[in-house]
Amino acid sequence: MSYTTQTQTHLHASEKGGADEFLAFTLGGEEYGINILRVQEIRGYEPVTRIANAPSFIKGVVNLRGTIVPIVDMRIKLGLGSPNYDPLTVVIILNLAGRVVGMVVDSVSDVTTLSAEQLKPAPDISTSFDSDFLIGLGTLGDRMLILVDIDKLMSSADMGLFDQSAA
């Protein structure tokens, strides 16, 4: 199954009156959300083993119970300023198509359930964030989540984390 099909299936489920759960996290002062079904666990940030010649946004790898996990700093990847690692910095461990990858974010806030009425299409604007990776916007009163298709983002060619023939 392609990643596009997964995203379309996800949106259709919401359109039929269902609700979807998203893990809300912050990056550079903005709130983002990813499908909670992609999240394996949440861990505090710990030092990584650097990999020579890796892109700057790939901080390195960690050994997670015998599995070598690449760690991506989303602040660097999305051009949201220099990373600052503090006690609130966390790594969200994702399980994407059987591959485990970690992403560093500023903080995690909660799991949010969004109904079809709370999902809005992503605006067509030019930003540092490629809109191909956006599902849309989730609205909760005054709060707005930028909903990310984490499968598409992590499998993009510039990430180099997955074999493109498998995506």
C-alpha positions in Angstrom: 0.0 0.0 0.0 1.4 3.4 -0.9 1.7 6.2 1.6 -0.8 8.3 -0.4 -3.4 5.6 -0.1 -2.9 5.5 3.7 -3.4 9.2 3.9 -6.5 9.2 1.7 -7.9 6.3 3.8 -7.2 8.2 6.9 -9.0 11.3 5.7 -12.0 9.3 4.4 -12.5 7.8 7.8 -12.7 11.2 9.3 -15.1 12.4 6.6 -17.5 9.6 7.5 -18.2 11.1 10.9 -15.4 9.2 12.7 -12.7 10.8 14.9 -9.0 10.5 14.6 -6.4 10.8 17.4 -3.2 12.9 17.0 -0.2 13.3 19.2 0.3 17.0 19.6 3.9 18.4 19.8 5.6 21.7 19.5 8.4 22.9 17.2 9.6 26.4 17.1 6.5 27.8 18.9 4.0 26.1 16.6 1.8 23.0 17.4 1.9 20.0 15.2 0.0 16.7 15.2 0.8 13.3 13.9 -1.4 10.2 13.7 -1.1 8.5 17.1 -1.1 5.1 15.4 2.4 5.8 14.1 3.8 6.5 17.6 5.6 3.6 19.3 6.8 5.5 22.3 8.0 8.8 23.7 11.4 9.2 25.3 13.6 11.9 26.7 16.4 13.2 24.5 19.6 11.4 25.0 23.0 11.7 23.3 23.3 10.0 19.9 26.1 8.3 18.0 26.9 10.5 15.0 27.1 9.0 11.6 29.7 10.4 9.2 28.4 12.3 6.1 24.8 12.2 7.3 22.6 15.3 6.6 22.6 17.8 9.4 19.0 17.0 10.4 20.0 13.4 11.1 21.5 13.7 14.5 22.7 10.1 14.6 21.5 6.8 15.9 20.6 5.3 19.2 20.4 1.7 20.3 16.8 1.1 21.5 16.6 -2.4 23.1 18.8 -3.9 20.3 17.3 -1.9 17.4 19.5 0.8 15.8 17.2 3.8 15.4 18.0 6.9 13.3 17.2 10.2 15.1 15.9 13.1 13.0 15.9 16.6 14.5 12.7 18.2 13.1 13.7 21.7 14.0 16.7 21.4 11.7 14.8 19.5 9.0 12.1 22.1 8.8 14.4 25.1 9.2 12.9 26.3 12.5 16.1 27.6 14.0 18.9 26.1 16.0 18.0 23.3 18.3 18.2 23.7 22.0 18.2 20.5 24.0 16.6 21.0 27.4 14.7 18.7 29.9 11.5 19.2 27.8 13.1 18.0 24.6 11.7 14.6 23.6 12.2 12.0 21.0 9.0 10.5 19.5 9.8 6.9 18.4 7.8 6.1 15.2 7.0 2.8 13.6 6.5 3.5 9.9 6.0 0.6 7.5 7.9 -1.7 9.9 10.9 0.7 10.2 11.6 2.5 13.5 12.8 6.1 13.4 13.0 8.8 16.1 12.2 12.5 15.7 13.3 15.2 18.1 10.7 17.8 19.0 10.6 20.7 21.5 7.9 19.1 23.6 4.9 16.8 23.5 1.6 18.1 25.0 -1.2 15.6 24.6 -3.2 13.2 22.5 -6.1 15.0 20.8 -9.2 13.6 19.2 -10.3 15.5 16.1 -13.7 15.0 14.4 -14.3 15.5 10.7 -15.7 19.0 11.5 -12.4 20.0 13.2 -10.2 19.0 10.2 -9.6 21.8 7.7 -7.6 21.6 4.4 -4.1 22.9 4.4 -3.8 26.4 2.9 -1.9 26.6 -0.4 0.9 28.8 0.7 4.7 28.9 0.2 6.5 28.0 3.4 9.7 26.3 4.4 7.5 23.3 5.2 6.6 21.4 2.0 2.8 21.3 1.9 3.0 17.8 0.3 3.6 16.6 3.9 0.5 18.3 5.4 -2.8 16.5 6.0 -4.5 19.8 7.0 -5.2 21.8 10.1 -7.0 20.6 13.2 -9.0 23.2 15.1 -9.8 23.0 18.8 -11.3 26.3 19.9 -8.5 28.9 19.7 -5.9 26.1 19.3 -4.7 25.0 15.9 -2.6 21.9 15.1 -0.7 21.6 11.8 -1.4 18.0 10.9 1.6 16.2 9.3 1.6 13.1 7.2 4.6 11.6 9.0 4.7 8.6 6.6 5.3 10.9 3.6 7.7 13.2 5.4 9.9 10.4 6.7 9.9 8.5 3.4 10.8 11.5 1.2 13.9 11.1 -0.9 15.8 13.9 0.9 15.4 12.1 4.2 17.2 9.0 2.9 15.8 6.8 5.7 13.8 4.4 3.5 14.5 2.6 0.3 12.6 4.6 -2.3 11.7 1.5 -4.3 9.8 0.2 -1.2 7.9 3.5 -0.8 
